[in-house]
Amino acid sequence: MKHPPTTVPSPDSPPGSSSTSGCPVRSGSAAVALSGPGFHTEPQALYRTMRRDHGAVVPVELVGGVPAWLVIGYRELHQVTSDGELFPRDVGLWNQWGRLPEDWPLLPMVGRPMPSIYFTAGAEHRRHAEMVGTALEGVEPHELRNHCEELADRLIDDVCRRGTADLIADFAEPLPVLVLARLVGFPDDEGLRIAQVLKELADGGPGAQAANIRFGEHMQRLLAARRADPGNDVTSRMLAHPGAFTDEEYVLDLMAVTAAGHLTTADWIGNSMRLMLTDDEFAEALAGGRRSVAEAMNEVLWEDGPTQILAGRWAARDTQLGGRSIQAGDMLLLGLGAANADPHMRQRLSTAGSPSGQGGNSAHLAFSHGEYRCPFPAQEIAEIIARTGIEVLLDRLPDLELGIAAQDLVRRPSAFLRGMTSLPVRFTPVRPTGDSL
């Protein structure tokens, strides 16, 4: 899941920080720059090169010369995510705080110490996770599907007469946030405004900071409204939880739920549609009923997952991992996309009887693993939004075809998140089913 935006300043020197580090750049290993067009076009080729040259734990360098370790081995990633004491998600431990500029561009991705489900560790994290998880469990799947079908139809109604569309801007990006806005308690018109705010945040341009402020203001107003008039929504269930939380904690957790579920679900839809439109064998099997939308979506989680790299974990003490000496406070980035392609793991799946290497197997790491993995209710919500949206789209526009050559499709310029900037399609124009948004 994508990290939600940050809202509070970083401390100059959080507890556990230090001015020295056993970071990759200083360890004698040539660090790999975690940027460049290869991550946007053929990341798996880069991961194979990393594995060949560095093994399962790779010294990397982020923008501005900031060092980290990228964990690309399936077994090693399991080890890191299974040991919350040795490798907690506690950004306060980071040994690089003293050398980070305030405007470091990846700071929203990495996070700062703050009282939310996404940026707390240990018992404090579990306190937030229990409250948020309980609120999400109250989402009724049948009602959620009805929301998805209605909103997907409205979005398709906006473009169906044209015969052309951009499936990213016109469908994949707005659908998840419109559904999530309903689930947390917003009216539809405000959901559209939040969709624009989150797009500005995801773009990371000059308006991102102002968009972040507006995002928080939306959540503050929602909190006040639901406190005065509770309903059957996630916010009201959070407020009804018996634990004691401040308004700041509620707002930050609502921002986390909405932001974390937005772009990753949008990219899951977009990447799944790309597979169906560009892979002739898969498209024929889908049309012939031999493959399902759910299988396409699972294939994407293995081969083309929305979250390629997740930040992060921080070593609580000096340790060893994958033959590397990790020092206290070093940051470990979770290479989810690379670990899914680990040849040792793929060989085990093949010998277990999955002919393509994974098939319907759900042992992928697309949702991470361990205590801090994406909560199961959130996974289920994302899966229902994506699958229902795709099924409605294929039902309404059955002759969809790619509007440009597959090689001309452009990926988002990020090593962390994998999605399309656009997905142009054409189809036979059809009549709307109802009023447009």
FENBEL-V181536 format. One record per residue. N is the residue number from 1. RES is the residue in three letters. PSI is psi in radians with two decimals (999 if undefined). OMEGA is omega as a letter, one per 40 degrees, with the letter a starting at -180 (* if undefined). D_LAST is the distance of its C-alpha to the last C-alpha in Angstrom with 2 decimals. Layout:
N:RES:PSI:OMEGA:D_LAST / N:RES:PSI:OMEGA:D_LAST
//
This chain:
1:MET:2.54:i:27.89 / 2:LYS:2.46:i:27.04 / 3:HIS:2.38:i:28.80 / 4:PRO:2.79:a:26.76 / 5:PRO:2.68:i:27.49 / 6:THR:2.75:a:30.66 / 7:THR:-0.09:a:31.12 / 8:VAL:2.65:a:34.88 / 9:PRO:2.68:i:37.78 / 10:SER:2.50:i:40.09 / 11:PRO:2.65:i:43.62 / 12:ASP:-0.66:a:46.34 / 13:SER:1.51:a:48.14 / 14:PRO:2.75:i:46.60 / 15:PRO:2.36:i:49.06 / 16:GLY:-0.09:a:50.37 / 17:SER:2.83:i:49.76 / 18:SER:2.88:a:52.61 / 19:SER:-0.15:i:53.42 / 20:THR:2.78:a:54.72 / 21:SER:2.62:i:53.13 / 22:GLY:0.73:a:54.02 / 23:CYS:2.81:a:50.94 / 24:PRO:-0.72:a:50.69 / 25:VAL:-0.59:a:51.57 / 26:ARG:-0.01:a:54.78 / 27:SER:-0.03:i:55.72 / 28:GLY:-0.15:i:57.14 / 29:SER:2.48:i:54.38 / 30:ALA:2.05:a:52.50 / 31:ALA:2.53:i:48.95 / 32:VAL:2.23:i:46.06 / 33:ALA:2.19:a:43.50 / 34:LEU:1.06:i:40.12 / 35:SER:3.02:i:38.25 / 36:GLY:2.83:a:38.27 / 37:PRO:-0.41:i:36.64 / 38:GLY:-0.58:i:38.24 / 39:PHE:-0.43:a:35.88 / 40:HIS:-0.47:a:32.90 / 41:THR:-1.05:a:34.51 / 42:GLU:1.19:a:37.13 / 43:PRO:-0.58:a:37.26 / 44:GLN:-0.57:i:39.27 / 45:ALA:-0.70:i:41.99 / 46:LEU:-0.72:i:42.22 / 47:TYR:-0.65:i:42.42 / 48:ARG:-0.71:i:45.25 / 49:THR:-0.74:i:47.09 / 50:MET:-0.78:a:46.68 / 51:ARG:-0.69:i:47.99 / 52:ARG:-0.74:a:50.93 / 53:ASP:-0.47:a:51.87 / 54:HIS:-0.26:a:51.13 / 55:GLY:-2.67:a:50.74 / 56:ALA:-0.28:a:48.25 / 57:VAL:2.00:a:47.89 / 58:VAL:2.25:i:47.24 / 59:PRO:2.19:a:48.03 / 60:VAL:2.84:i:45.09 / 61:GLU:2.17:i:44.42 / 62:LEU:2.97:i:41.11 / 63:VAL:2.41:a:40.25 / 64:GLY:0.16:i:42.91 / 65:GLY:0.34:a:45.57 / 66:VAL:2.19:a:44.41 / 67:PRO:2.69:i:46.03 / 68:ALA:3.02:i:44.74 / 69:TRP:2.34:i:45.40 / 70:LEU:2.05:a:42.97 / 71:VAL:1.97:a:43.63 / 72:ILE:-0.08:i:43.05 / 73:GLY:2.35:a:45.36 / 74:TYR:-0.82:a:43.88 / 75:ARG:-0.75:a:46.89 / 76:GLU:-0.64:i:46.98 / 77:LEU:-0.68:i:43.30 / 78:HIS:-0.74:a:43.92 / 79:GLN:-0.79:a:46.87 / 80:VAL:-0.82:a:44.97 / 81:THR:-0.25:i:42.03 / 82:SER:-0.21:a:44.46 / 83:ASP:1.48:a:46.61 / 84:GLY:-0.26:i:44.73 / 85:GLU:-0.77:a:48.02 / 86:LEU:-0.64:a:49.18 / 87:PHE:1.21:a:45.77 / 88:PRO:2.78:i:43.55 / 89:ARG:1.21:a:40.15 / 90:ASP:1.60:a:41.78 / 91:VAL:-0.33:i:40.96 / 92:GLY:-0.32:i:43.61 / 93:LEU:-0.21:a:46.25 / 94:TRP:2.29:a:45.36 / 95:ASN:0.21:i:48.45 / 96:GLN:0.04:a:46.59 / 97:TRP:-0.66:a:45.29 / 98:GLY:-0.29:a:48.14 / 99:ARG:0.16:i:47.29 / 100:LEU:2.26:i:43.48 / 101:PRO:2.68:a:42.20 / 102:GLU:-0.49:a:39.61 / 103:ASP:0.40:i:37.15 / 104:TRP:2.14:a:37.71 / 105:PRO:-0.39:a:34.46 / 106:LEU:0.07:a:34.48 / 107:LEU:-0.70:i:34.97 / 108:PRO:-0.51:i:31.35 / 109:MET:-0.63:a:31.83 / 110:VAL:-0.75:i:35.22 / 111:GLY:2.92:i:34.68 / 112:ARG:2.75:i:36.93 / 113:PRO:2.14:i:38.65 / 114:MET:2.73:a:36.34 / 115:PRO:1.23:i:35.99 / 116:SER:2.92:a:33.02 / 117:ILE:-0.52:a:32.81 / 118:TYR:-0.41:a:32.49 / 119:PHE:0.55:i:35.43 / 120:THR:2.86:a:38.04 / 121:ALA:2.86:i:40.81 / 122:GLY:-2.42:a:43.16 / 123:ALA:-0.60:a:43.20 / 124:GLU:-0.70:i:40.65 / 125:HIS:-0.77:a:38.14 / 126:ARG:-0.59:i:38.89 / 127:ARG:-0.81:i:38.34 / 128:HIS:-0.73:a:34.78 / 129:ALA:-0.64:i:34.12 / 130:GLU:-0.73:a:35.33 / 131:MET:-0.83:a:33.07 / 132:VAL:-0.75:a:29.90 / 133:GLY:-0.74:i:30.85 / 134:THR:-0.72:i:31.44 / 135:ALA:-0.68:i:28.07 / 136:LEU:-0.56:i:26.30 / 137:GLU:-0.39:i:28.56 / 138:GLY:-0.11:i:27.10 / 139:VAL:2.11:a:23.79 / 140:GLU:2.14:a:24.18 / 141:PRO:-0.73:a:23.53 / 142:HIS:-0.74:i:22.50 / 143:GLU:-0.68:i:19.92 / 144:LEU:-0.77:i:18.66 / 145:ARG:-0.69:i:18.40 / 146:ASN:-0.76:i:16.42 / 147:HIS:-0.82:a:13.83 / 148:CYS:-0.78:a:13.90 / 149:GLU:-0.78:a:13.72 / 150:GLU:-0.82:a:10.75 / 151:LEU:-0.63:i:8.63 / 152:ALA:-0.75:i:10.43 / 153:ASP:-0.72:a:9.75 / 154:ARG:-0.75:i:5.95 / 155:LEU:-0.71:i:6.95 / 156:ILE:-0.64:i:9.80 / 157:ASP:-0.55:a:8.33 / 158:ASP:-0.40:a:7.24 / 159:VAL:-0.17:a:10.97 / 160:CYS:-0.45:i:12.98 / 161:ARG:-0.37:a:14.50 / 162:ARG:-0.63:a:15.82 / 163:GLY:-0.05:i:18.17 / 164:THR:2.72:i:17.91 / 165:ALA:2.83:i:15.82 / 166:ASP:1.87:a:16.69 / 167:LEU:-0.33:i:16.29 / 168:ILE:-1.06:a:16.81 / 169:ALA:-0.62:a:14.44 / 170:ASP:-0.30:a:11.62 / 171:PHE:-1.05:a:12.18 / 172:ALA:-0.68:a:15.25 / 173:GLU:-0.82:a:14.75 / 174:PRO:-0.55:a:11.26 / 175:LEU:-0.91:a:11.68 / 176:PRO:-0.72:a:14.86 / 177:VAL:-0.56:i:14.05 / 178:LEU:-0.72:i:10.91 / 179:VAL:-0.81:a:13.39 / 180:LEU:-0.66:i:16.24 / 181:ALA:-0.73:i:14.70 / 182:ARG:-0.76:a:14.39 / 183:LEU:-0.64:a:17.90 / 184:VAL:-0.22:i:19.48 / 185:GLY:0.15:i:18.19 / 186:PHE:2.60:i:15.32 / 187:PRO:2.79:a:12.60 / 188:ASP:-0.65:a:9.01 / 189:ASP:-0.60:i:8.75 / 190:GLU:-0.49:i:11.99 / 191:GLY:-0.67:i:11.09 / 192:LEU:-0.68:i:9.09 / 193:ARG:-0.67:i:12.35 / 194:ILE:-0.63:i:14.50 / 195:ALA:-0.72:i:13.09 / 196:GLN:-0.71:i:14.27 / 197:VAL:-0.81:a:17.47 / 198:LEU:-0.53:i:18.32 / 199:LYS:-0.74:i:17.89 / 200:GLU:-0.68:i:20.35 / 201:LEU:-0.76:a:22.60 / 202:ALA:-0.61:i:22.68 / 203:ASP:-0.45:i:23.54 / 204:GLY:0.43:a:26.49 / 205:GLY:-2.90:a:26.79 / 206:PRO:-0.36:i:28.19 / 207:GLY:0.08:a:25.15 / 208:ALA:-0.72:a:25.33 / 209:GLN:-0.74:i:27.62 / 210:ALA:-0.66:i:25.59 / 211:ALA:-0.66:i:22.42 / 212:ASN:-0.70:i:24.58 / 213:ILE:-0.76:i:25.62 / 214:ARG:-0.65:i:22.11 / 215:PHE:-0.83:i:21.31 / 216:GLY:-0.65:i:24.39 / 217:GLU:-0.68:i:23.59 / 218:HIS:-0.81:a:20.24 / 219:MET:-0.60:i:22.37 / 220:GLN:-0.75:i:25.11 / 221:ARG:-0.71:i:22.96 / 222:LEU:-0.75:a:21.55 / 223:LEU:-0.79:i:25.17 / 224:ALA:-0.70:a:26.38 / 225:ALA:-0.74:a:23.77 / 226:ARG:-0.47:i:24.50 / 227:ARG:-0.67:i:28.19 / 228:ALA:-0.54:a:28.11 / 229:ASP:1.41:a:25.95 / 230:PRO:2.64:i:26.06 / 231:GLY:-2.94:i:23.70 / 232:ASN:1.28:a:23.30 / 233:ASP:2.94:a:21.94 / 234:VAL:-0.75:a:23.53 / 235:THR:-0.79:i:24.29 / 236:SER:-0.66:i:26.07 / 237:ARG:-0.57:i:28.05 / 238:MET:-0.77:i:29.10 / 239:LEU:-0.52:a:30.33 / 240:ALA:-0.16:a:32.19 / 241:HIS:2.45:a:34.02 / 242:PRO:-0.29:a:37.73 / 243:GLY:2.74:i:38.16 / 244:ALA:2.02:i:38.52 / 245:PHE:2.57:i:35.88 / 246:THR:2.87:i:35.32 / 247:ASP:-0.64:i:32.06 / 248:GLU:-0.73:i:32.22 / 249:GLU:-0.76:i:32.49 / 250:TYR:-0.83:a:29.53 / 251:VAL:-0.80:a:27.34 / 252:LEU:-0.67:i:28.64 / 253:ASP:-0.64:i:28.17 / 254:LEU:-0.70:i:24.55 / 255:MET:-0.71:a:24.00 / 256:ALA:-0.80:a:25.93 / 257:VAL:-0.79:a:24.02 / 258:THR:-0.83:a:20.59 / 259:ALA:-0.73:a:21.85 / 260:ALA:-0.54:a:24.21 / 261:GLY:-0.15:a:21.73 / 262:HIS:-1.24:a:19.03 / 263:LEU:-0.61:i:20.63 / 264:THR:-0.72:i:23.14 / 265:THR:-0.69:i:20.70 / 266:ALA:-0.75:i:18.62 / 267:ASP:-0.54:i:22.00 / 268:TRP:-0.76:i:23.07 / 269:ILE:-0.88:a:20.23 / 270:GLY:-0.78:a:20.92 / 271:ASN:-0.59:i:24.68 / 272:SER:-0.75:i:24.63 / 273:MET:-0.65:i:22.75 / 274:ARG:-0.78:i:25.23 / 275:LEU:-0.81:a:28.08 / 276:MET:-0.55:a:26.99 / 277:LEU:-0.33:a:26.55 / 278:THR:-0.32:a:29.74 / 279:ASP:1.77:a:32.21 / 280:ASP:-0.72:a:33.59 / 281:GLU:-0.75:i:35.61 / 282:PHE:-0.72:a:32.77 / 283:ALA:-0.71:i:30.44 / 284:GLU:-0.70:i:33.25 / 285:ALA:-0.65:i:33.95 / 286:LEU:-0.78:a:30.33 / 287:ALA:-0.57:a:30.23 / 288:GLY:0.05:i:33.58 / 289:GLY:0.13:a:32.62 / 290:ARG:-0.32:i:35.08 / 291:ARG:2.71:a:32.55 / 292:SER:2.89:i:29.39 / 293:VAL:-0.72:i:26.11 / 294:ALA:-0.66:i:27.70 / 295:GLU:-0.69:i:30.72 / 296:ALA:-0.76:a:28.75 / 297:MET:-0.66:i:27.09 / 298:ASN:-0.66:i:30.57 / 299:GLU:-0.72:i:32.06 / 300:VAL:-0.71:a:29.65 / 301:LEU:-0.52:i:30.66 / 302:TRP:-0.81:a:34.23 / 303:GLU:-0.42:a:34.06 / 304:ASP:0.75:a:31.00 / 305:GLY:2.54:i:29.84 / 306:PRO:-0.69:a:27.16 / 307:THR:1.85:i:29.77 / 308:GLN:-0.72:a:32.95 / 309:ILE:2.34:a:34.76 / 310:LEU:2.26:i:34.38 / 311:ALA:2.33:e:36.14 / 312:GLY:-2.95:i:38.31 / 313:ARG:2.76:a:41.48 / 314:TRP:2.30:a:44.51 / 315:ALA:2.22:i:48.10 / 316:ALA:-0.37:i:49.78 / 317:ARG:2.97:i:53.21 / 318:ASP:2.43:a:54.99 / 319:THR:-3.14:i:54.58 / 320:GLN:2.48:i:54.61 / 321:LEU:2.12:i:51.74 / 322:GLY:0.60:a:52.06 / 323:GLY:0.10:i:55.34 / 324:ARG:2.56:i:53.91 / 325:SER:1.91:a:55.17 / 326:ILE:2.26:a:52.26 / 327:GLN:2.72:a:53.13 / 328:ALA:2.30:i:51.89 / 329:GLY:-0.13:i:48.67 / 330:ASP:2.51:i:47.71 / 331:MET:2.36:i:44.03 / 332:LEU:2.15:i:43.18 / 333:LEU:2.38:a:39.97 / 334:LEU:1.92:a:38.84 / 335:GLY:1.28:a:38.59 / 336:LEU:-0.79:a:36.43 / 337:GLY:-0.71:i:35.79 / 338:ALA:-0.72:a:39.46 / 339:ALA:-0.61:i:40.77 / 340:ASN:-0.43:a:38.83 / 341:ALA:0.15:i:40.80 / 342:ASP:2.10:a:44.13 / 343:PRO:-0.52:i:46.63 / 344:HIS:-0.73:i:48.69 / 345:MET:-0.72:a:45.81 / 346:ARG:-0.65:i:44.74 / 347:GLN:-0.69:i:48.35 / 348:ARG:-0.68:i:48.43 / 349:LEU:-0.68:i:45.32 / 350:SER:-0.75:i:46.84 / 351:THR:-0.33:i:50.10 / 352:ALA:-0.05:i:48.25 / 353:GLY:0.16:i:47.17 / 354:SER:1.86:a:43.77 / 355:PRO:-0.58:a:44.44 / 356:SER:0.04:a:41.73 / 357:GLY:-0.52:i:42.45 / 358:GLN:-0.66:i:39.59 / 359:GLY:-2.21:i:38.10 / 360:GLY:0.16:a:36.36 / 361:ASN:2.39:a:38.06 / 362:SER:0.48:i:35.96 / 363:ALA:0.19:i:38.60 / 364:HIS:2.92:a:36.52 / 365:LEU:0.40:a:35.98 / 366:ALA:-0.49:i:32.30 / 367:PHE:0.29:a:31.71 / 368:SER:-2.76:a:35.04 / 369:HIS:2.73:i:37.86 / 370:GLY:-2.83:a:39.87 / 371:GLU:-0.60:a:39.28 / 372:TYR:0.18:i:36.51 / 373:ARG:2.85:i:34.52 / 374:CYS:2.20:a:30.87 / 375:PRO:2.50:a:31.12 / 376:PHE:-0.75:i:30.94 / 377:PRO:-0.63:i:28.15 / 378:ALA:-0.68:i:25.99 / 379:GLN:-0.78:a:27.01 / 380:GLU:-0.72:i:26.10 / 381:ILE:-0.81:i:22.60 / 382:ALA:-0.73:a:22.06 / 383:GLU:-0.73:i:23.60 / 384:ILE:-0.75:i:21.46 / 385:ILE:-0.87:a:18.16 / 386:ALA:-0.84:a:19.55 / 387:ARG:-0.78:a:21.27 / 388:THR:-0.74:i:18.61 / 389:GLY:-0.79:a:16.01 / 390:ILE:-0.74:a:18.72 / 391:GLU:-0.71:i:19.83 / 392:VAL:-0.75:a:16.52 / 393:LEU:-0.82:a:16.25 / 394:LEU:-0.56:i:19.89 / 395:ASP:-0.72:a:19.63 / 396:ARG:-0.63:a:16.85 / 397:LEU:1.26:a:18.38 / 398:PRO:-0.32:a:22.04 / 399:ASP:0.52:i:23.66 / 400:LEU:2.38:i:21.98 / 401:GLU:2.72:a:24.54 / 402:LEU:2.40:a:24.96 / 403:GLY:-0.20:i:24.50 / 404:ILE:3.01:i:27.34 / 405:ALA:2.48:a:30.56 / 406:ALA:-0.64:a:30.34 / 407:GLN:-0.22:i:32.79 / 408:ASP:-0.07:i:30.56 / 409:LEU:2.49:a:27.78 / 410:VAL:2.29:i:27.80 / 411:ARG:2.72:i:27.87 / 412:ARG:2.38:a:26.90 / 413:PRO:1.27:a:30.13 / 414:SER:2.41:i:31.05 / 415:ALA:-0.33:a:33.93 / 416:PHE:-0.78:a:32.18 / 417:LEU:2.39:a:28.71 / 418:ARG:1.95:i:28.25 / 419:GLY:3.01:a:25.03 / 420:MET:2.50:i:23.82 / 421:THR:-0.49:i:22.70 / 422:SER:2.77:i:20.98 / 423:LEU:1.40:a:21.12 / 424:PRO:2.36:i:20.86 / 425:VAL:2.82:i:20.74 / 426:ARG:2.77:a:21.13 / 427:PHE:2.92:i:20.79 / 428:THR:2.17:i:21.27 / 429:PRO:2.48:i:18.31 / 430:VAL:2.91:a:16.95 / 431:ARG:2.55:i:15.08 / 432:PRO:2.68:i:11.53 / 433:THR:-0.28:a:12.02 / 434:GLY:-2.91:i:9.49 / 435:ASP:2.50:i:6.69 / 436:SER:2.86:i:3.79 / 437:LEU:999:*:0.00
//
